[in-house]
Amino acid sequence: MKSSRAIVTVSVLSAILGATAYAATDVQEKREEMREEQRDVREKQKEMRKEANEQMQDVSRATKIIGTDVKNMKGEDLGDIKDLVLNPMRGNVVYVVVSYGGLLGMGDKLFAIPWSALRWSADQDYYVLNMDKEALKNAPGFDEDHWPVSTTQWDEQRKQLNQFYRVKP
């Protein structure tokens, strides 16, 4: 009788240990499946962002551009796009107006940056300006109350801005 009990006990313990080992293997397999699914989702998201970025380069609504961050090549914040300056005769964007500095929107300096000086970031949701933060602080700019208001004023600034940002007119 004792040997039967021992055999039953050993059998039960073996079954429990076997089930535990099977469950542990099953859990490991499930974890690996989940990791693989997560990698697939991240890859799909990356592809979708890349596609959206490419579409943003071709055609974009002004409301999608205004408010977008601008960063330098190091990923440092250079401000955000406050407005677009258009050439109505040609029908294209000439400048983006970037706001930088100040505190809580007060005292910001505005910069008219040639549209061609900006590049849409490859994997992110911002524009890239190849410029150091300190250089931007010294860039020609204006305040909210003193926008260039005439074609003549914009033309006067155009040479200076194109030279500063190293772009061809």
C-alpha positions in Angstrom: 0.0 0.0 0.0 2.8 2.3 0.9 4.5 1.6 -2.4 1.3 2.4 -4.3 1.0 5.7 -2.5 4.6 6.5 -3.3 4.0 5.6 -6.9 0.9 7.7 -7.0 2.6 10.6 -5.3 5.6 10.4 -7.7 3.2 10.2 -10.6 1.2 13.3 -9.5 4.4 15.2 -8.8 5.8 14.2 -12.2 2.6 15.3 -13.9 2.7 18.7 -12.0 6.3 19.3 -12.9 5.8 18.2 -16.5 2.8 20.5 -16.8 4.8 23.4 -15.2 7.7 22.8 -17.6 5.3 22.6 -20.5 3.6 25.8 -19.3 7.0 27.6 -19.0 7.9 26.5 -22.5 4.5 27.7 -23.7 4.9 31.1 -22.0 8.3 31.5 -23.6 6.9 30.7 -27.0 4.0 33.2 -26.4 6.5 35.9 -25.3 8.5 35.4 -28.5 5.4 35.5 -30.6 4.4 38.8 -28.9 7.9 40.3 -29.4 7.7 39.3 -33.1 4.3 40.9 -33.4 5.5 44.1 -31.7 8.5 44.2 -34.2 6.1 43.9 -37.1 3.9 46.7 -35.7 6.9 49.0 -35.2 8.1 48.2 -38.7 4.6 49.0 -40.1 4.4 52.2 -38.2 7.8 53.2 -39.5 6.7 52.5 -43.1 3.5 54.5 -42.5 5.5 57.5 -41.1 7.9 57.4 -44.0 5.0 57.3 -46.5 3.3 60.2 -44.7 6.7 62.1 -44.7 7.1 61.6 -48.5 3.5 62.8 -49.1 4.2 65.8 -46.8 7.1 66.8 -49.1 5.0 66.6 -52.2 1.8 68.4 -51.1 0.7 69.6 -47.7 -2.0 71.8 -46.2 -0.8 75.0 -44.6 -2.5 74.0 -41.4 -0.4 70.9 -41.2 2.8 72.9 -41.6 1.9 75.8 -39.3 2.7 74.7 -35.7 5.3 72.1 -36.8 8.5 72.0 -34.8 11.8 73.0 -36.4 15.0 71.3 -35.1 18.6 71.3 -36.2 20.7 68.3 -37.3 21.5 67.5 -33.6 17.7 67.4 -32.8 17.8 70.6 -30.8 14.6 72.7 -30.8 14.8 75.8 -33.0 11.2 76.8 -32.6 8.1 76.2 -34.5 6.5 77.4 -37.7 4.1 80.3 -37.1 3.3 81.3 -40.6 4.0 80.9 -44.3 4.9 83.6 -46.7 3.7 83.0 -50.3 4.5 84.4 -53.6 1.1 84.8 -55.1 2.4 85.4 -58.6 4.3 82.1 -58.7 2.0 80.3 -56.3 4.6 78.9 -54.0 5.9 79.2 -50.4 8.9 81.5 -50.2 9.5 81.6 -46.5 8.3 79.9 -43.3 8.2 82.2 -40.3 9.7 80.4 -37.3 9.2 81.6 -33.8 12.1 81.1 -31.4 13.1 82.2 -27.9 10.9 84.1 -25.4 8.9 82.6 -22.6 5.4 81.1 -23.0 5.1 82.8 -26.4 6.1 86.2 -25.1 9.2 87.9 -26.5 9.7 85.4 -29.3 11.8 86.5 -32.2 10.5 85.7 -35.6 12.7 84.5 -38.4 11.8 84.4 -42.1 13.6 81.3 -43.3 13.7 80.4 -47.0 11.4 77.3 -47.5 14.3 75.7 -49.5 16.5 75.8 -46.3 14.2 73.3 -44.5 14.0 69.6 -45.0 11.3 67.2 -43.7 12.9 64.8 -41.1 13.1 61.3 -42.4 11.5 59.5 -39.4 10.0 62.2 -37.3 7.3 64.9 -37.3 9.4 68.1 -37.7 11.4 70.1 -40.2 15.2 70.2 -40.1 17.2 73.4 -40.5 20.9 72.8 -40.8 21.9 75.5 -38.3 23.3 75.8 -34.9 21.1 77.3 -32.1 23.6 80.1 -31.6 23.7 80.9 -35.3 19.9 81.2 -35.3 20.0 83.6 -32.4 22.1 85.9 -34.6 20.0 85.4 -37.7 18.1 88.4 -39.2 14.7 88.5 -37.6 11.8 90.6 -36.5 9.2 90.9 -33.8 5.5 90.2 -34.0 4.7 94.0 -34.5 7.2 94.6 -37.3 6.6 92.2 -40.1 7.8 93.2 -43.6 4.6 94.5 -45.2 5.4 95.2 -48.7 7.0 93.4 -51.7 9.8 95.9 -51.6 10.6 95.1 -47.9 10.5 91.4 -48.7 12.8 91.9 -51.7 15.2 93.9 -49.6 15.4 91.0 -47.1 15.5 88.3 -49.7 19.2 88.7 -50.6 20.2 89.0 -47.0 18.2 85.9 -46.0 19.2 83.8 -48.9 22.9 84.6 -48.2 22.5 83.9 -44.4 20.8 80.6 -44.9 23.0 79.7 -47.9 20.3 79.0 -50.4 20.0 80.0 -54.0 17.1 82.4 -54.9 
